[in-house]
Amino acid sequence: MISKRIVLHFPHRLVDQPIVCNLVKDYELEFNILKAYVTPREEGLLVLELSGEDKNYEQGIQYLREAGVKVQPLSQDIIRNEERCTHCGVCVPICPTGALVVEPLTRKVNFYDNKCIACELCVKACPVRAMEVHF
C-alpha cells in the first residue's frame, strides 16, 4: 500500500473531464482532496493525497501523465528561501497542519514539507517573503 501527497496541474482542455473519478473506478485508488482550483477555460490545480496498491498507484500516475496532467510531489509546491528566513515565527501559529514548528532549543523555525498541504497561509503571512510558491 502506498500513500502520497501530490499536485496535479490540469490543462484547460481537461478541467471538465472525470479524471479523479477514473482513478477511483479504473485503478481502485483512494483520494483526499487537500486543495483545489479548477475553473472552466483555465488551468486547474488539485492537491490531493492518493493511496492504493503500489501497482495501481503507478498505473494511475501513468494514466494521469498520458492524459496530459502534470504530476509533481506536494513538497515542490511550497518552499522556504533559507537566505530570506529570519526565523521570526510569524508563520508558525497560522499553519493548520504543523508543517512549521519552532525548535525549542535553537528557536529556529523548522519546515516539514511532508506535512504541508500548500494552503499558502504562510506565504501571505511571512513578512520577509521567505515562503514561496513554486509551480
Buried (B, 14 or more C-beta within 10 A) or exposed (E): EEEBBBBBBBEEEBBEBEBBEBBBEEBEBEBEEBBEEBEEEEBBBBBBBBBBBEEBBEBBBEBBEEBEBBBEEBBEBBBBEEEEBEBEEBBBEEBEEEBBBBEEEEEEBEBEBEBBBBBBBBBEBBEEEBBBEEE
